[in-house]
Amino acid sequence: MAFGLPAAAVWRFLWELSDTFTVSTVEAGENGDQAASVQSVRTYGRLASYNAQASRAILYMSRHGTTHSLKVNTTLVEPFAAHNGSFYLFLGELEKHEVCAAELSLFTSVCTNV
């Protein structure tokens, strides 16, 4: 996976991610038959849950009565002190898999409690 930085001072709210997702690279999966679309993003939200054993977190934010969520892969930032309900900033690669195009996940390389 090739990590790049999003443009300076560009933030994506959770509700914008699925609407503004554009393909920057396409990479083949390990078995070569599943490709993933990847985009560098900087986003933030409240931490809903964190599972250290699975290196997974759920980030959420509410807007106009609708709750938007995002799955986060925290493998590269382990261990971090997770506090459910606190705001976190994440910088990483947003992935949309061809198998389930409706589901996005963030493979984070930077995580900070804000």
N, CA, C and O atoms as CSV, one atom per row, in Angstrom:
chain,resi,resn,atom,element,x,y,z
A,1,MET,N,N,0.840,-1.164,0.000
A,1,MET,CA,C,0.000,0.000,0.000
A,1,MET,C,C,0.886,1.228,0.000
A,1,MET,O,O,1.816,1.311,0.803
A,2,ALA,N,N,0.628,2.173,-0.869
A,2,ALA,CA,C,1.414,3.389,-0.970
A,2,ALA,C,C,0.736,4.495,-0.180
A,2,ALA,O,O,-0.394,4.885,-0.475
A,3,PHE,N,N,1.444,4.997,0.832
A,3,PHE,CA,C,0.877,6.067,1.641
A,3,PHE,C,C,1.259,7.409,1.041
A,3,PHE,O,O,2.409,7.625,0.660
A,4,GLY,N,N,0.299,8.296,0.962
A,4,GLY,CA,C,0.526,9.656,0.527
A,4,GLY,C,C,-0.176,10.569,1.508
A,4,GLY,O,O,-0.951,10.100,2.342
A,5,LEU,N,N,0.076,11.841,1.427
A,5,LEU,CA,C,-0.581,12.780,2.315
A,5,LEU,C,C,-1.705,13.482,1.584
A,5,LEU,O,O,-1.581,13.781,0.396
A,6,PRO,N,N,-2.807,13.750,2.278
A,6,PRO,CA,C,-3.858,14.550,1.653
A,6,PRO,C,C,-3.367,15.986,1.502
A,6,PRO,O,O,-2.386,16.380,2.132
A,7,ALA,N,N,-4.034,16.750,0.683
A,7,ALA,CA,C,-3.651,18.141,0.489
A,7,ALA,C,C,-3.664,18.879,1.825
A,7,ALA,O,O,-4.465,18.564,2.706
A,8,ALA,N,N,-2.785,19.849,1.971
A,8,ALA,CA,C,-2.672,20.595,3.222
A,8,ALA,C,C,-3.997,21.256,3.585
A,8,ALA,O,O,-4.682,21.823,2.734
A,9,ALA,N,N,-4.340,21.170,4.857
A,9,ALA,CA,C,-5.530,21.804,5.430
A,9,ALA,C,C,-6.844,21.283,4.853
A,9,ALA,O,O,-7.868,21.957,4.966
A,10,VAL,N,N,-6.840,20.114,4.245
A,10,VAL,CA,C,-8.085,19.532,3.721
A,10,VAL,C,C,-8.561,18.466,4.695
A,10,VAL,O,O,-7.879,17.470,4.936
A,11,TRP,N,N,-9.751,18.696,5.251
A,11,TRP,CA,C,-10.381,17.763,6.184
A,11,TRP,C,C,-11.602,17.168,5.523
A,11,TRP,O,O,-12.270,17.835,4.733
A,12,ARG,N,N,-11.897,15.942,5.831
A,12,ARG,CA,C,-13.109,15.294,5.348
A,12,ARG,C,C,-13.937,14.881,6.549
A,12,ARG,O,O,-13.473,14.133,7.408
A,13,PHE,N,N,-15.160,15.370,6.604
A,13,PHE,CA,C,-16.083,14.926,7.638
A,13,PHE,C,C,-16.546,13.518,7.291
A,13,PHE,O,O,-16.493,13.109,6.132
A,14,LEU,N,N,-16.999,12.779,8.297
A,14,LEU,CA,C,-17.415,11.397,8.053
A,14,LEU,C,C,-18.530,11.314,7.022
A,14,LEU,O,O,-18.555,10.376,6.226
A,15,TRP,N,N,-19.447,12.262,7.016
A,15,TRP,CA,C,-20.562,12.216,6.062
A,15,TRP,C,C,-20.114,12.583,4.648
A,15,TRP,O,O,-20.839,12.314,3.690
A,16,GLU,N,N,-18.948,13.186,4.497
A,16,GLU,CA,C,-18.436,13.526,3.172
A,16,GLU,C,C,-17.668,12.386,2.516
A,16,GLU,O,O,-17.513,12.371,1.295
A,17,LEU,N,N,-17.193,11.450,3.292
A,17,LEU,CA,C,-16.276,10.443,2.756
A,17,LEU,C,C,-16.869,9.613,1.629
A,17,LEU,O,O,-16.222,9.427,0.599
A,18,SER,N,N,-18.073,9.116,1.799
A,18,SER,CA,C,-18.651,8.283,0.743
A,18,SER,C,C,-19.078,9.119,-0.458
A,18,SER,O,O,-19.099,8.617,-1.582
A,19,ASP,N,N,-19.422,10.397,-0.233
A,19,ASP,CA,C,-19.851,11.260,-1.331
A,19,ASP,C,C,-18.695,11.773,-2.178
A,19,ASP,O,O,-18.829,11.925,-3.393
A,20,THR,N,N,-17.545,12.044,-1.531
A,20,THR,CA,C,-16.427,12.659,-2.243
A,20,THR,C,C,-15.306,11.684,-2.540
A,20,THR,O,O,-14.228,12.098,-2.966
A,21,PHE,N,N,-15.534,10.404,-2.326
A,21,PHE,CA,C,-14.476,9.411,-2.534
A,21,PHE,C,C,-14.099,9.368,-4.008
A,21,PHE,O,O,-14.939,9.129,-4.876
A,22,THR,N,N,-12.817,9.603,-4.271
A,22,THR,CA,C,-12.303,9.497,-5.639
A,22,THR,C,C,-11.126,8.545,-5.634
A,22,THR,O,O,-10.415,8.433,-4.635
A,23,VAL,N,N,-10.923,7.880,-6.713
A,23,VAL,CA,C,-9.858,6.880,-6.789
A,23,VAL,C,C,-8.542,7.571,-7.107
A,23,VAL,O,O,-8.430,8.287,-8.102
A,24,SER,N,N,-7.535,7.350,-6.245
A,24,SER,CA,C,-6.203,7.873,-6.540
A,24,SER,C,C,-5.287,6.766,-7.041
A,24,SER,O,O,-4.402,7.010,-7.862
A,25,THR,N,N,-5.498,5.548,-6.548
A,25,THR,CA,C,-4.730,4.409,-7.042
A,25,THR,C,C,-5.604,3.180,-6.987
A,25,THR,O,O,-6.581,3.135,-6.241
A,26,VAL,N,N,-5.259,2.199,-7.764
A,26,VAL,CA,C,-5.937,0.918,-7.699
A,26,VAL,C,C,-4.863,-0.141,-7.536
A,26,VAL,O,O,-3.930,-0.225,-8.334
A,27,GLU,N,N,-5.004,-0.944,-6.499
A,27,GLU,CA,C,-4.010,-1.972,-6.218
A,27,GLU,C,C,-4.681,-3.331,-6.176
A,27,GLU,O,O,-5.825,-3.451,-5.737
A,28,ALA,N,N,-3.983,-4.343,-6.624
A,28,ALA,CA,C,-4.509,-5.696,-6.548
A,28,ALA,C,C,-4.350,-6.219,-5.135
A,28,ALA,O,O,-3.388,-5.889,-4.442
A,29,GLY,N,N,-5.296,-7.031,-4.718
A,29,GLY,CA,C,-5.216,-7.659,-3.409
A,29,GLY,C,C,-4.141,-8.717,-3.397
A,29,GLY,O,O,-3.492,-8.966,-4.413
A,30,GLU,N,N,-3.950,-9.347,-2.239
A,30,GLU,CA,C,-2.892,-10.352,-2.111
A,30,GLU,C,C,-3.077,-11.510,-3.073
A,30,GLU,O,O,-2.102,-12.044,-3.600
A,31,ASN,N,N,-4.336,-11.906,-3.306
A,31,ASN,CA,C,-4.568,-13.020,-4.209
A,31,ASN,C,C,-4.717,-12.561,-5.658
A,31,ASN,O,O,-4.921,-13.387,-6.548
A,32,GLY,N,N,-4.618,-11.246,-5.907
A,32,GLY,CA,C,-4.609,-10.741,-7.272
A,32,GLY,C,C,-5.961,-10.553,-7.916
A,32,GLY,O,O,-6.039,-9.950,-8.986
A,33,ASP,N,N,-7.056,-11.052,-7.300
A,33,ASP,CA,C,-8.347,-10.922,-7.960
A,33,ASP,C,C,-9.243,-9.857,-7.340
A,33,ASP,O,O,-10.277,-9.523,-7.918
A,34,GLN,N,N,-8.878,-9.317,-6.187
A,34,GLN,CA,C,-9.691,-8.290,-5.559
A,34,GLN,C,C,-8.890,-7.005,-5.507
A,34,GLN,O,O,-7.844,-6.946,-4.861
A,35,ALA,N,N,-9.377,-5.978,-6.184
A,35,ALA,CA,C,-8.695,-4.694,-6.179
A,35,ALA,C,C,-9.384,-3.771,-5.185
A,35,ALA,O,O,-10.577,-3.911,-4.914
A,36,ALA,N,N,-8.630,-2.839,-4.654
A,36,ALA,CA,C,-9.176,-1.877,-3.712
A,36,ALA,C,C,-8.884,-0.475,-4.211
A,36,ALA,O,O,-7.788,-0.204,-4.702
A,37,SER,N,N,-9.857,0.421,-4.088
A,37,SER,CA,C,-9.661,1.823,-4.399
A,37,SER,C,C,-9.148,2.495,-3.139
A,37,SER,O,O,-9.641,2.220,-2.046
A,38,VAL,N,N,-8.150,3.384,-3.279
A,38,VAL,CA,C,-7.490,3.973,-2.119
A,38,VAL,C,C,-7.406,5.484,-2.283
A,38,VAL,O,O,-7.157,5.978,-3.383
A,39,GLN,N,N,-7.615,6.225,-1.182
A,39,GLN,CA,C,-7.487,7.675,-1.187
A,39,GLN,C,C,-6.948,8.126,0.166
A,39,GLN,O,O,-7.398,7.629,1.199
A,40,SER,N,N,-6.000,9.050,0.185
A,40,SER,CA,C,-5.478,9.612,1.426
A,40,SER,C,C,-6.462,10.628,1.980
A,40,SER,O,O,-6.940,11.498,1.252
A,41,VAL,N,N,-6.767,10.519,3.276
A,41,VAL,CA,C,-7.709,11.450,3.899
A,41,VAL,C,C,-7.251,11.812,5.305
A,41,VAL,O,O,-6.472,11.100,5.939
A,42,ARG,N,N,-7.761,12.933,5.757
A,42,ARG,CA,C,-7.592,13.401,7.130
A,42,ARG,C,C,-9.005,13.637,7.649
A,42,ARG,O,O,-9.756,14.426,7.075
A,43,THR,N,N,-9.368,12.952,8.736
A,43,THR,CA,C,-10.717,13.074,9.268
A,43,THR,C,C,-10.688,12.996,10.786
A,43,THR,O,O,-9.658,12.679,11.381
A,44,TYR,N,N,-11.815,13.285,11.403
A,44,TYR,CA,C,-11.912,13.174,12.850
A,44,TYR,C,C,-13.346,12.852,13.242
A,44,TYR,O,O,-14.275,13.004,12.449
A,45,GLY,N,N,-13.503,12.410,14.469
A,45,GLY,CA,C,-14.819,12.079,15.003
A,45,GLY,C,C,-14.671,11.508,16.397
A,45,GLY,O,O,-13.566,11.443,16.936
A,46,ARG,N,N,-15.771,11.099,16.975
A,46,ARG,CA,C,-15.757,10.502,18.312
A,46,ARG,C,C,-15.494,9.002,18.207
A,46,ARG,O,O,-15.964,8.339,17.282
A,47,LEU,N,N,-14.740,8.485,19.164
A,47,LEU,CA,C,-14.448,7.062,19.199
A,47,LEU,C,C,-15.617,6.324,19.830
A,47,LEU,O,O,-15.950,6.558,20.992
A,48,ALA,N,N,-16.241,5.432,19.069
A,48,ALA,CA,C,-17.380,4.662,19.573
A,48,ALA,C,C,-16.901,3.398,20.271
A,48,ALA,O,O,-17.405,3.052,21.340
A,49,SER,N,N,-15.933,2.706,19.679
A,49,SER,CA,C,-15.414,1.482,20.278
A,49,SER,C,C,-14.015,1.217,19.757
A,49,SER,O,O,-13.608,1.725,18.712
A,50,TYR,N,N,-13.284,0.399,20.523
A,50,TYR,CA,C,-11.921,0.049,20.141
A,50,TYR,C,C,-11.633,-1.363,20.607
A,50,TYR,O,O,-11.877,-1.703,21.764
A,51,ASN,N,N,-11.109,-2.195,19.700
A,51,ASN,CA,C,-10.737,-3.569,20.009
A,51,ASN,C,C,-9.249,-3.719,19.697
A,51,ASN,O,O,-8.854,-3.815,18.535
A,52,ALA,N,N,-8.423,-3.738,20.758
A,52,ALA,CA,C,-6.968,-3.797,20.577
A,52,ALA,C,C,-6.522,-5.116,19.961
A,52,ALA,O,O,-5.573,-5.131,19.177
A,53,GLN,N,N,-7.183,-6.231,20.297
A,53,GLN,CA,C,-6.788,-7.532,19.761
A,53,GLN,C,C,-6.995,-7.599,18.251
A,53,GLN,O,O,-6.186,-8.193,17.539
A,54,ALA,N,N,-8.061,-7.002,17.767
A,54,ALA,CA,C,-8.353,-7.020,16.334
A,54,ALA,C,C,-7.810,-5.791,15.608
A,54,ALA,O,O,-7.899,-5.716,14.383
A,55,SER,N,N,-7.245,-4.821,16.346
A,55,SER,CA,C,-6.748,-3.554,15.780
A,55,SER,C,C,-7.834,-2.853,14.976
A,55,SER,O,O,-7.613,-2.426,13.843
A,56,ARG,N,N,-9.006,-2.743,15.584
A,56,ARG,CA,C,-10.152,-2.109,14.937
A,56,ARG,C,C,-10.783,-1.082,15.868
A,56,ARG,O,O,-10.901,-1.301,17.074
A,57,ALA,N,N,-11.183,0.033,15.286
A,57,ALA,CA,C,-11.902,1.066,16.026
A,57,ALA,C,C,-13.075,1.513,15.165
A,57,ALA,O,O,-13.056,1.369,13.942
A,58,ILE,N,N,-14.089,2.053,15.815
A,58,ILE,CA,C,-15.236,2.627,15.117
A,58,ILE,C,C,-15.293,4.098,15.489
A,58,ILE,O,O,-15.316,4.449,16.668
A,59,LEU,N,N,-15.316,4.950,14.486
A,59,LEU,CA,C,-15.386,6.390,14.652
A,59,LEU,C,C,-16.775,6.835,14.233
A,59,LEU,O,O,-17.317,6.312,13.259
A,60,TYR,N,N,-17.370,7.798,14.951
A,60,TYR,CA,C,-18.693,8.263,14.562
A,60,TYR,C,C,-18.824,9.767,14.748
A,60,TYR,O,O,-18.066,10.391,15.490
A,61,MET,N,N,-19.816,10.334,14.049
A,61,MET,CA,C,-20.159,11.739,14.177
A,61,MET,C,C,-21.609,11.901,13.738
A,61,MET,O,O,-22.054,11.254,12.791
A,62,SER,N,N,-22.340,12.765,14.428
A,62,SER,CA,C,-23.745,13.001,14.094
A,62,SER,C,C,-23.899,14.320,13.355
A,62,SER,O,O,-23.197,15.295,13.623
A,63,ARG,N,N,-24.843,14.320,12.413
A,63,ARG,CA,C,-25.144,15.525,11.640
A,63,ARG,C,C,-26.608,15.466,11.220
A,63,ARG,O,O,-27.042,14.494,10.602
A,64,HIS,N,N,-27.360,16.495,11.553
A,64,HIS,CA,C,-28.775,16.589,11.200
A,64,HIS,C,C,-29.556,15.355,11.620
A,64,HIS,O,O,-30.407,14.869,10.875
A,65,GLY,N,N,-29.271,14.852,12.805
A,65,GLY,CA,C,-29.999,13.710,13.341
A,65,GLY,C,C,-29.571,12.358,12.781
A,65,GLY,O,O,-30.162,11.337,13.133
A,66,THR,N,N,-28.561,12.327,11.921
A,66,THR,CA,C,-28.066,11.080,11.347
A,66,THR,C,C,-26.659,10.821,11.879
A,66,THR,O,O,-25.820,11.722,11.898
A,67,THR,N,N,-26.408,9.595,12.306
A,67,THR,CA,C,-25.091,9.225,12.788
A,67,THR,C,C,-24.313,8.547,11.667
A,67,THR,O,O,-24.781,7.577,11.070
A,68,HIS,N,N,-23.127,9.065,11.390
A,68,HIS,CA,C,-22.242,8.523,10.362
A,68,HIS,C,C,-21.085,7.835,11.068
A,68,HIS,O,O,-20.566,8.349,12.059
A,69,SER,N,N,-20.676,6.674,10.565
A,69,SER,CA,C,-19.594,5.937,11.212
A,69,SER,C,C,-18.568,5.469,10.174
A,69,SER,O,O,-18.840,5.425,8.974
A,70,LEU,N,N,-17.390,5.124,10.679
A,70,LEU,CA,C,-16.300,4.668,9.830
A,70,LEU,C,C,-15.490,3.638,10.593
A,70,LEU,O,O,-15.152,3.847,11.758
A,71,LYS,N,N,-15.175,2.523,9.941
A,71,LYS,CA,C,-14.300,1.513,10.532
A,71,LYS,C,C,-12.854,1.942,10.316
A,71,LYS,O,O,-12.489,2.415,9.240
A,72,VAL,N,N,-12.026,1.768,11.365
A,72,VAL,CA,C,-10.635,2.202,11.312
A,72,VAL,C,C,-9.728,1.030,11.665
A,72,VAL,O,O,-9.912,0.383,12.696
A,73,ASN,N,N,-8.748,0.760,10.804
A,73,ASN,CA,C,-7.728,-0.244,11.072
A,73,ASN,C,C,-6.583,0.468,11.782
A,73,ASN,O,O,-5.968,1.368,11.210
A,74,THR,N,N,-6.288,0.076,13.023
A,74,THR,CA,C,-5.301,0.771,13.854
A,74,THR,C,C,-3.972,0.011,13.973
A,74,THR,O,O,-3.214,0.252,14.912
A,75,THR,N,N,-3.687,-0.880,13.060
A,75,THR,CA,C,-2.486,-1.707,13.128
A,75,THR,C,C,-1.205,-0.884,13.254
A,75,THR,O,O,-0.327,-1.239,14.041
A,76,LEU,N,N,-1.079,0.196,12.505
A,76,LEU,CA,C,0.155,0.981,12.491
A,76,LEU,C,C,0.294,1.952,13.657
A,76,LEU,O,O,1.361,2.541,13.829
A,77,VAL,N,N,-0.743,2.137,14.457
A,77,VAL,CA,C,-0.681,3.089,15.570
A,77,VAL,C,C,-0.823,2.403,16.919
A,77,VAL,O,O,-1.067,3.065,17.927
A,78,GLU,N,N,-0.675,1.089,16.948
A,78,GLU,CA,C,-0.780,0.331,18.196
A,78,GLU,C,C,0.449,0.531,19.051
A,78,GLU,O,O,1.535,0.692,18.494
A,79,PRO,N,N,0.351,0.530,20.342
A,79,PRO,CA,C,-0.881,0.695,21.110
A,79,PRO,C,C,-1.173,2.179,21.296
A,79,PRO,O,O,-0.257,3.001,21.294
A,80,PHE,N,N,-2.436,2.517,21.455
A,80,PHE,CA,C,-2.780,3.890,21.802
A,80,PHE,C,C,-3.852,3.859,22.884
A,80,PHE,O,O,-4.644,2.921,22.970
A,81,ALA,N,N,-3.861,4.894,23.698
A,81,ALA,CA,C,-4.798,4.968,24.819
A,81,ALA,C,C,-6.151,5.433,24.302
A,81,ALA,O,O,-6.356,6.620,24.049
A,82,ALA,N,N,-7.058,4.501,24.151
A,82,ALA,CA,C,-8.377,4.812,23.597
A,82,ALA,C,C,-9.336,5.214,24.706
A,82,ALA,O,O,-9.423,4.559,25.745
A,83,HIS,N,N,-10.050,6.297,24.465
A,83,HIS,CA,C,-11.065,6.777,25.401
A,83,HIS,C,C,-12.369,6.930,24.632
A,83,HIS,O,O,-12.538,7.891,23.881
A,84,ASN,N,N,-13.289,5.989,24.814
A,84,ASN,CA,C,-14.565,6.047,24.103
A,84,ASN,C,C,-15.266,7.370,24.377
A,84,ASN,O,O,-15.324,7.829,25.518
A,85,GLY,N,N,-15.796,7.976,23.323
A,85,GLY,CA,C,-16.495,9.251,23.419
A,85,GLY,C,C,-15.606,10.453,23.179
A,85,GLY,O,O,-16.118,11.556,22.985
A,86,SER,N,N,-14.278,10.280,23.187
A,86,SER,CA,C,-13.350,11.381,22.938
A,86,SER,C,C,-13.180,11.605,21.440
A,86,SER,O,O,-13.367,10.691,20.636
A,87,PHE,N,N,-12.820,12.843,21.076
A,87,PHE,CA,C,-12.545,13.151,19.675
A,87,PHE,C,C,-11.148,12.677,19.304
A,87,PHE,O,O,-10.194,12.869,20.058
A,88,TYR,N,N,-11.038,12.050,18.127
A,88,TYR,CA,C,-9.755,11.584,17.605
A,88,TYR,C,C,-9.578,12.080,16.178
A,88,TYR,O,O,-10.531,12.145,15.402
A,89,LEU,N,N,-8.350,12.424,15.851
A,89,LEU,CA,C,-7.964,12.780,14.496
A,89,LEU,C,C,-7.254,11.582,13.889
A,89,LEU,O,O,-6.374,10.995,14.520
A,90,PHE,N,N,-7.626,11.215,12.674
A,90,PHE,CA,C,-6.994,10.104,11.963
A,90,PHE,C,C,-6.527,10.573,10.598
A,90,PHE,O,O,-7.231,11.303,9.901
A,91,LEU,N,N,-5.332,10.143,10.227
A,91,LEU,CA,C,-4.774,10.421,8.921
A,91,LEU,C,C,-4.368,9.080,8.332
A,91,LEU,O,O,-3.644,8.317,8.971
A,92,GLY,N,N,-4.822,8.788,7.130
A,92,GLY,CA,C,-4.482,7.501,6.540
A,92,GLY,C,C,-5.090,7.311,5.170
A,92,GLY,O,O,-5.455,8.266,4.484
A,93,GLU,N,N,-5.188,6.057,4.794
A,93,GLU,CA,C,-5.692,5.674,3.480
A,93,GLU,C,C,-7.110,5.138,3.599
A,93,GLU,O,O,-7.353,4.149,4.291
A,94,LEU,N,N,-8.027,5.785,2.933
A,94,LEU,CA,C,-9.415,5.346,2.894
A,94,LEU,C,C,-9.543,4.291,1.807
A,94,LEU,O,O,-9.120,4.506,0.671
A,95,GLU,N,N,-10.124,3.156,2.157
A,95,GLU,CA,C,-10.240,2.045,1.212
A,95,GLU,C,C,-11.698,1.699,0.964
A,95,GLU,O,O,-12.505,1.622,1.890
A,96,LYS,N,N,-12.013,1.494,-0.295
A,96,LYS,CA,C,-13.331,1.001,-0.693
A,96,LYS,C,C,-13.078,-0.247,-1.509
A,96,LYS,O,O,-12.488,-0.179,-2.587
A,97,HIS,N,N,-13.518,-1.390,-1.003
A,97,HIS,CA,C,-13.242,-2.661,-1.665
A,97,HIS,C,C,-14.313,-2.966,-2.702
A,97,HIS,O,O,-15.486,-2.641,-2.518
A,98,GLU,N,N,-13.894,-3.592,-3.789
A,98,GLU,CA,C,-14.828,-3.955,-4.856
A,98,GLU,C,C,-15.851,-4.984,-4.386
A,98,GLU,O,O,-16.973,-5.027,-4.892
A,99,VAL,N,N,-15.464,-5.807,-3.423
A,99,VAL,CA,C,-16.372,-6.850,-2.947
A,99,VAL,C,C,-17.604,-6.221,-2.294
A,99,VAL,O,O,-18.731,-6.649,-2.544
A,100,CYS,N,N,-17.384,-5.214,-1.467
A,100,CYS,CA,C,-18.482,-4.513,-0.797
A,100,CYS,C,C,-18.238,-3.021,-0.951
A,100,CYS,O,O,-17.729,-2.382,-0.031
A,101,ALA,N,N,-18.590,-2.459,-2.090
A,101,ALA,CA,C,-18.279,-1.073,-2.425
A,101,ALA,C,C,-18.966,-0.070,-1.508
A,101,ALA,O,O,-18.533,1.078,-1.414
A,102,ALA,N,N,-20.028,-0.488,-0.832
A,102,ALA,CA,C,-20.741,0.437,0.043
A,102,ALA,C,C,-20.007,0.653,1.353
A,102,ALA,O,O,-20.315,1.602,2.075
A,103,GLU,N,N,-19.051,-0.193,1.678
A,103,GLU,CA,C,-18.369,-0.110,2.961
A,103,GLU,C,C,-16.966,0.463,2.810
A,103,GLU,O,O,-16.157,-0.031,2.025
A,104,LEU,N,N,-16.694,1.517,3.579
A,104,LEU,CA,C,-15.384,2.148,3.593
A,104,LEU,C,C,-14.657,1.786,4.874
A,104,LEU,O,O,-15.282,1.522,5.901
A,105,SER,N,N,-13.338,1.775,4.810
A,105,SER,CA,C,-12.543,1.601,6.022
A,105,SER,C,C,-11.299,2.473,5.879
A,105,SER,O,O,-10.834,2.747,4.773
A,106,LEU,N,N,-10.776,2.901,7.022
A,106,LEU,CA,C,-9.597,3.757,7.043
A,106,LEU,C,C,-8.431,2.993,7.620
A,106,LEU,O,O,-8.500,2.513,8.751
A,107,PHE,N,N,-7.347,2.872,6.850
A,107,PHE,CA,C,-6.121,2.247,7.309
A,107,PHE,C,C,-5.238,3.400,7.783
A,107,PHE,O,O,-4.569,4.053,6.983
A,108,THR,N,N,-5.246,3.640,9.102
A,108,THR,CA,C,-4.647,4.849,9.652
A,108,THR,C,C,-3.156,4.717,9.926
A,108,THR,O,O,-2.679,3.661,10.344
A,109,SER,N,N,-2.426,5.807,9.685
A,109,SER,CA,C,-1.007,5.856,9.994
A,109,SER,C,C,-0.716,6.889,11.074
A,109,SER,O,O,0.374,6.890,11.645
A,110,VAL,N,N,-1.677,7.772,11.364
A,110,VAL,CA,C,-1.552,8.772,12.413
A,110,VAL,C,C,-2.862,8.823,13.181
A,110,VAL,O,O,-3.942,8.885,12.592
A,111,CYS,N,N,-2.752,8.795,14.513
A,111,CYS,CA,C,-3.925,8.869,15.367
A,111,CYS,C,C,-3.582,9.757,16.550
A,111,CYS,O,O,-2.552,9.564,17.195
A,112,THR,N,N,-4.431,10.723,16.837
A,112,THR,CA,C,-4.187,11.574,17.997
A,112,THR,C,C,-5.512,11.960,18.652
A,112,THR,O,O,-6.513,12.188,17.972
A,113,ASN,N,N,-5.501,12.028,19.952
A,113,ASN,CA,C,-6.682,12.431,20.713
A,113,ASN,C,C,-6.732,13.941,20.741
A,113,ASN,O,O,-5.797,14.586,21.215
A,114,VAL,N,N,-7.814,14.512,20.239
A,114,VAL,CA,C,-7.946,15.962,20.214
A,114,VAL,C,C,-9.025,16.411,21.165
A,114,VAL,O,O,-9.284,17.609,21.283
